Amino acid sequence: MAPPKPHKILMVAEKPSIALSIASGLSGGQMSTRRGSTEVHEFNGTFRGSNALYKVSVDFPAKYQDWTATDPLDLFQAPILKAESNPKAHICRHLGQEARDCSNLVLWLDCDREGENICFEEAIDLPGKGIGGDLLCRPDIEKAYDHIMECTGFHGNEARRRVYRARFSSVTEKDILKAMDNLVEPNKDEALAVDARQEIDLKVGVAFTRFQTSYFQGKYGNLDSRVISYGPCQTPTLGFCVQRYLQINTFKPEKFWTLHPYITHNGYELQLEWERNKLFDLDVSVMFQKFVMEDGIAEVNDISEKQESKSRPSGLNTVNLLKVASSALGFGPQLAMQLAERLYTQGFISYPRTESTAYPSSFDFKSTLGMQINNPTWGGYVQKLLDDGFHMPRSGTDVGDHPPITPMQPANEDMVGKDAWKIYQYVCEHFIGSVSPDCKYVRTKVEFSIGGEIFRCIGQHVMVKGFTSIMPWLAVNEKNIPQFKEGEKIEVSKVELYEGKTSPPDYLTESELISLMEKNGIGTDASIPVHINNICERNFVQVQAGRKLVPTALGVCLIRGYQCIDPDLCLPDIRSFIEQQITLVAKGQADHFCVVEHVLQQFKQKFIYFVKQIENMDALFEAQFSPLADSGRALSKCGKCLRYMKYISTQPSRMYCGTCEEVYYLPQKGTIKLYKELTCPLDNFELLIFSLAGPEGKSFPLCPYCYNNPPFEGIDTLFGASKTSSSGKPGKGAGMPCFLCPHPTCRHSLIAQGVCACPECSGTLVLDPVSAPKWRLYCNKCNCLVYLPQGAHRISTTRDKCLECESTILEVDFNKKTTPLLDGSTLYTGCILCDELLHSLVEVKHGKSFFKRMGSRGRGRLRGSGRGRGRGGRWDDPKMSFRDF
């Protein structure tokens, strides 16, 4: 009887170098290699196998690829397909050929969710029905094993036992053999979690990106609009950078003062630190300086010594590696990951994408340390650690993916290259430091009393360097101070009053940004470098000296636009929620389909609203990029930053603060001037005067901020609100001028400048403050005008009300040559409705005569400083609805 044929096992790795390492480890180097679409390694032994590289990406079917023919809104319901990222390599066909007659499939892929997802992609495409045949519009993980059955000839649940997953963290022979002895089944839930994230990111990102790129592309000459992208992770990442940028640009420095007494003792000159640290009042600071100088003696109140320790680091994970690479080595996150992955595929370090900082209990620290004994830089220190006994690393976090990043083989700069050597060197130093003793030092604090004020000096003396011997940049700074005795008195040699200014925070560094992304759940250890690289490549931020990220005008406009329309689009909260839902999918606690549908429905509604409100973002773009901004002129000060805002007169006219990146729309089709440098009492913005064209055009003051953001409730009608957009929202230029403002004490408000009710509508007649010498009242709701005595030097409202009709009493300063007063005086007060003199001097334009409705008029006194009186019907003044405000 012929012996049974040996089983054929197909083993698939993600990279050719990993495939070579696996084949070498399992075959002991006894293998043959042939070339297909990629190299295939075969060997005889317990298994006969080959390995191949397979990469997969996600996109829309061809009919959705045309930007002009596809409404971005349709993308939320569009099907997606998984396609080979490099079709010319024919990897799928190659895998199908190699899978013939194979009884088992072993997948050697990255030990994370993405690797788990690729497991099922490999299973789906092995029969050749992925790229070569019918396109799978939506990868169905549940049916993956059905395809495996077609490939292997097995049926039912037996097929599930023929696909295995190898979990490994390094490509050393030891780890490869261990992984082969502990094969597991692929995790369907983790694969579905990746599918969920890919579908959400694809549909949301492409829909927003296509719309805003199409809207702004070519609209502004100095805008780099090749692609104005949006991403659920990318955009909150940019938001962090812009938030810091705005903090810097709106920062207002304050002066402060601090006392620095100096003493000399046992040959040491010491500067003492003030317990109050600093004060923001010069007079008070000078007072304390006087007390200290008058005393002139520093008395030792207390001496305390305390032994403290600086803990060794826990294991190194991806985020910490990226932070150090940026802040200390000068490598951006993208380059740092490329170098680390190269070291991994060469077998020098363990898998570099891990969130864990805790080592498994079975980790062999001694052997890992032993490989570094011959290193010329730290070999001696490692030998001493092994002789004296190394310490177990500080407890960290184990998220169940990979162990912390550790060196796996000795290397030198010639072997790996200059840049990769820096990464390898840090990985080694961090690992050695994590098993070194803690740094121990003695901290001595001496407290002094001078003139009733408390001062101190602090000394530090290192007792045990510990891990700082191998990581000197983390060393404790030694500071020697002389010996003191409690109660000892020392003469103060001088007292300085230092004047300084508070300073704004600096721009975010890449390292700080990575920390914020990790803290807020933006991206994964694998995708964080990609998101940061994207905002740099798309000209949203620029990397400057010190790896600082400075937003460009485009980046700032985008974030400010999202903030104006829907802040959720650039805040980290919504992405954190999505990641929480995806984690539930990965744990099998949430349905993949329900999570995707729920998130996409939310973003679809946000997209619809975003499209309707895009003009708000467009206003920021116009002010920043169009020639309008160049032609704008500085006019008034912003109440937020106290810097000048530009007035852009082209329709729609608006004010633009370049510091705060804010746009304030103004009333349209008129002229704007500064109003005597007066400021709004609510927000400190300088007031403007708007004047309509023509001899009968009304003029009124307004605050740019209040006009756009009415601060009071009950303002039912806005100026210009009749011109509404299709959405029902007031159009550009609608707002609340001062003549609608119910502020009870501001002299420009309706309460102060309103005179009486309009005879033609429910509005109020308000004094035009700049209409001299042709003084007039205008209605704040309709076109009614009432001309007051012409040629008067001044007409103003008072705080008094007419006893008859409750209208506001006016004070008129007549021209001396034309005064109607009998005694030749010029100053007169009265009610235009009830006072006979004033009533006879007013004229109505664009309105029905309301004097007939007044009834009989009383007699006004025709002498200077007289109080007009009258009788007649009482009007209901609509402005009085604000009486109780």
Protein Blocks (a to p, Z undefined) as FASTA:
>chain_A
ZZddddddddddfbfklmmmmmmmmnnopacddddfbccdddddjbdcdddddddddddd
fklmpmklpcfklmmmpccddddfblmnommmmmmmmmgopabdcddddfbfklmmmmmm
mmmmmnopmmmmccdfbacfklmmmmmmmmnopacjllmmmpccdddfbfcfklmmmmmm
mcccddfklmmmmmmmmmmmmmmmmmmmmmmmmmmgokamklcckbacddfklmmmmmmm
mmmmmmmmmpccdddddddddddeehiacddddfklpacbfklmmmmmmmmmmnopacdf
bdcdddddddddddddfklmmmmmmmmnopafklmmmmmmmmmmnopaccfbdfbfbdcf
klcfklmmmmmmmpmklmmmmmmmmmnopadddddddehlagcdddfbdcdfklnojklm
mmmmmmmmmmmmmmcccdddddddddddeehiacdddddddfblmlmlmmmmlpccdddd
ddddehiacddfbdcdddddddddddddfklmmmmmmmnopajfklmmmmmmmmmmnopa
ccdehiiacddfklmmmmmmmmmmommlmccklmmmmmmmmmmmmnopacfklmmmmmmm
mmmmmmmmmmmmmmmmmmmmmmmmmmklmmpccfbdcfklopacdddfbdcdddddfklo
pacdddehiadddehhiacfklopacdddddedjkbccddddfklmmmccbghilbcghk
lmccfkopacehiacdfklpccfkbmkbmklmpmbdcfkbmbdcdddfklcfbdcdddfk
bmcdcdddehiabdcddfbdcfklopacddddddfklccbfnlpabdcddfklmmklmmm
gccehiacfklmnopaddddfbehiacddeddddddfklmmmmZZ
